[in-house]
Amino acid sequence: MAQADADENGSDTQLMSKEKKELADLRRDKRRLEAEMYPLVRELADDDIEVAVTCRVLSVSRSATTTGSAGPPRPVSRTTSC
């Protein structure tokens, strides 16, 4: 009932159904993009490109590159971790 009121009249504190769907879509797209970026960061690290630089250029979280959703964590040396 509260969701129907928010959809019909708007609300300052509750998202409308359309906004909830858009937020879910954006979160799904973000997870997909992250899944594509983290393997790239790891590949570039294997080619001796600093992880910190790659993460900064790609605007991705540095901490997630060692434990991210792109696969199981791998050991990272102090020189390549962020």
MORA-V769198 format. One record per residue. PHI is phi in whole degrees, 0 to 359 (NA if undefined). OMEGA is omega in whole degrees, 0 to 359 (999 if undefined). Layout:
phi:PHI omega:OMEGA
phi:PHI omega:OMEGA
//
This chain:
phi:NA omega:180
phi:296 omega:179
phi:295 omega:179
phi:297 omega:177
phi:296 omega:179
phi:296 omega:179
phi:294 omega:185
phi:279 omega:188
phi:250 omega:185
phi:80 omega:181
phi:204 omega:177
phi:277 omega:186
phi:244 omega:183
phi:232 omega:178
phi:287 omega:174
phi:283 omega:182
phi:305 omega:180
phi:298 omega:179
phi:292 omega:177
phi:298 omega:179
phi:295 omega:180
phi:298 omega:178
phi:297 omega:178
phi:297 omega:178
phi:296 omega:180
phi:295 omega:178
phi:295 omega:179
phi:296 omega:179
phi:297 omega:179
phi:297 omega:179
phi:298 omega:180
phi:295 omega:180
phi:296 omega:177
phi:297 omega:180
phi:297 omega:178
phi:278 omega:185
phi:282 omega:187
phi:297 omega:175
phi:297 omega:178
phi:297 omega:178
phi:300 omega:180
phi:294 omega:178
phi:298 omega:180
phi:294 omega:176
phi:297 omega:177
phi:296 omega:178
phi:266 omega:176
phi:68 omega:173
phi:263 omega:185
phi:301 omega:180
phi:298 omega:181
phi:301 omega:180
phi:292 omega:180
phi:300 omega:181
phi:297 omega:179
phi:295 omega:181
phi:294 omega:182
phi:274 omega:182
phi:55 omega:176
phi:240 omega:180
phi:294 omega:179
phi:288 omega:183
phi:293 omega:182
phi:287 omega:181
phi:290 omega:179
phi:264 omega:181
phi:224 omega:187
phi:291 omega:183
phi:283 omega:184
phi:281 omega:180
phi:149 omega:181
phi:293 omega:180
phi:296 omega:176
phi:237 omega:179
phi:297 omega:180
phi:233 omega:179
phi:285 omega:181
phi:298 omega:183
phi:279 omega:181
phi:249 omega:180
phi:276 omega:181
phi:254 omega:999
//
